[in-house]
C-alpha cells in the first residue's frame, strides 16, 4: 500500500465535496456523542436525587434517627 500525497490543487470538485461531507458528518457525530453524554450524566444525577429523596421521604422508624431530629431541618 503506497501513500499518496494529496495536494489541494490536484483535487476535483467531487473529491472536495466528499471531504467536506465527511468532515461535517464527523463533526455532527461528535456533537451527538457529547449531547448523549450530557443527557446521560443528567439522568444519573436526577436518579440519585430521586433515590435520596425517596429514602428521606419514607416513614420508616430508624433507630439512628432517635435524638437527631434537628438534622432534618437542614436537609429541607
Secondary structure, 3 states (H helix, E strand, C coil): CCCCCCCHHHCCHHHHHHHHHHHHHHHHHHHHHHHHHHHHHHHHHHHHHHHHHHHHHCCCCCHHHCCCCCHHHHHC
